[in-house]
């Protein structure tokens, strides 16, 4: 039982015993530094169930806790705040309980529990992954790992947007200007090669528009009648009709892209359990539109199109089937969600990692699925996130001004190399070890910089600023982990045995208080779908450890018991750093 839960139970008992009042919950806050205490109970909310002076109520509860709780040794009341001092024995006993638990804070998923399916990445197959995709992948992957750590079975998935006019544009450009180029003949990753032709299409298309306008055509008409666009639209019609040559080219070029994506995913350290493809799912959902028409969830307009009226829910009317009977994205998403439950019957909820420009789309999707009567629809969540900007400005795929994910990963390692060389931290390392470490530091800096920010906030990403060995950065935390491993290598006794100290240094106590929060932080992060809670908790833990390290002698402690306790304490901090960073998809180096 956590300290907060133990005190909460004691306060509820006190209210019942002293006042005969039933208190549903207890409000806590951190004890202010100018007052003695380890945890503070806020008395004011209790005035809803018992009338009286907040100081008198707090004093009564404090006296009750001292008398009836072994863990409470003293208290003080400041206005409506009850500051409680906890006996050192409570923290020492807690520490001995978790000492040998390498997965402290993690809850093992129960195979019988309903699983959560987390969707992320979901790229188009006409270009490489870019900086925006990096935030998407890092958020989706880490939320999946957080949910898993909190006790939920998890499936990681993506739906690949492998059809439509965008891929046809790359295909037409390759046919016209590619001269048979392949990834092998050019030495380019397949996604980069295909992406180059998407950019080429846009360049040639704009030139055609300009030529038509010079001949007297309006801009709107020129955009619609440019020969390249007409050819791309015709290719899409052929693909939908199953034209063998078009489908063969589509399979070849998508295959190039998938091979390229796999390399990026591996370098980024993310993975998936299953894949869905838009080419297989774009017709899904139509049968449920028919069922929804019968049940009154949908209605048909005079032109034959089918809609869902959501005005009573504060939204608008949403089309789910065009007049010609073709599906729209909403139809596809309805069908895909239902298909996933069919494929994985133990899934009870889904998380969609998609940028905030799609907030309205997911409100509508979730509401329609509820109206269709699917009980699991109440467990759908849109992990909405803000865009990533660079100091140089906004990225544009068509113009080829995006920040390529692969290039950014390389740049991060190069920046880590330059900064590490300036600081002179890697003396005695082989070149191979150095390069591996640069990768760990660079990628860790990138991931931490992105994940420490609340998902809903927009990010201005500065690669150099992210690689700093001071402050709230990945390298600062990695360096502290490596420092701890150095201490452990110098220890001349077996770690993990129960410790027998009887009193704590204030810095030891503060560190133990921070350690005790870890399980609760994981659960809160899972509930809020926020890796930022894990990232910033880890930074707070590291700050607390460094304060402990600077104020308390670890290996030079006065007694063997004290030394054993402090080294074990350092080991536990290192273990939590490693596990927390693992949840975030970040490696930690043993030396640095």
Number of C-alpha atoms within 10 A of each C-alpha: 7 12 18 17 11 12 23 19 14 21 21 17 20 23 20 13 13 12 14 12 15 15 19 9 12 18 13 17 12 11 18 12 8 6 13 16 19 21 21 24 25 18 22 16 15 22 12 8 14 16 10 10 14 22 18 14 24 26 19 15 24 26 16 19 22 18 12 13 13 12 19 22 17 17 22 19 21 12 14 19 21 25 26 25 20 22 16 20 15 13 21 21 14 16 20 17 12 16 19 15 13 12 13 18 22 20 16 13 17 11 11 9 13 16 23 22 26 26 27 27 26 22 17 19 25 29 27 27 26 19 22 19 21 24 25 25 24 26 29 28 26 24 28 29 23 28 25 22 24 23 19 22 22 23 19 22 24 21 21 19 19 23 21 19 17 18 25 27 27 26 25 20 22 23 14 12 12 15 8 9 14 18 18 10 8 10 10 15 22 24 26 21 25 30 23 20 25 26 21 21 25 20 13 14 20 16 13 19 23 16 14 18 16 12 10 9 15 12 14 10 12 21 20 12 15 19 14 22 20 13 14 22 18 14 22 22 16 15 20 14 11 12 13 11 11 19 17 13 16 18 13 13 23 22 15 21 26 17 14 23 22 14 14 20 18 10 15 19 15 17 13 15 11 12 12 18 15 20 14 14 18 21 18 20 25 20 12 16 24 15 14 20 16 11 12 12 19 23 19 16 9 7 9 13 16 21 20 22 15 16 10 8 9 6 13 12 13 18 20 26 23 14 15 9 12 13 19 16 16 20 23 20 23 22 21 22 19 18 16 15 16 11 9 12 11 16 19 18 20 25 22 20 25 23 19 19 11 12 14 10 15 20 14 19 19 22 16 23 22 15 17 19 11 12 12 16 21 14 12 22 17 21 26 22 22 18 20 19 17 14 9 8 10 12 17 10 17 17 13 16 12 16 19 19 20 22 11 18 19 16 17 24 23 16 20 27 20 14 16 20 12 9 10 9 11 16 9 8 13 10 10 9 12 17 16 14 24 23 22 21 31 27 28 26 29 28 24 26 22 24 22 22 17 16 23 14 13 15 18 14 16 14 19 16 12 24 26 18 19 11 12 20 23 31 27 19 29 28 20 22 25 17 18 23 19 14 14 18 8 10 15 9 12 8 16 18 13 18 20 13 16 10 14 17 11 13 18 23 18 18 22 22 17 17 21 19 16 20 17 13 17 27 20 17 20 23 13 13 24 24 32 22 19 26 27 17 21 27 19 16 24 25 18 20 24 16 15 21 16 10 13 16 13 21 18 10 15 10 11 13 15 21 20 25 26 21 23 25 23 22 20 23 24 25 19 21 24 20 22 23 23 15 23 26 20 24 20 24 18 14 16 22
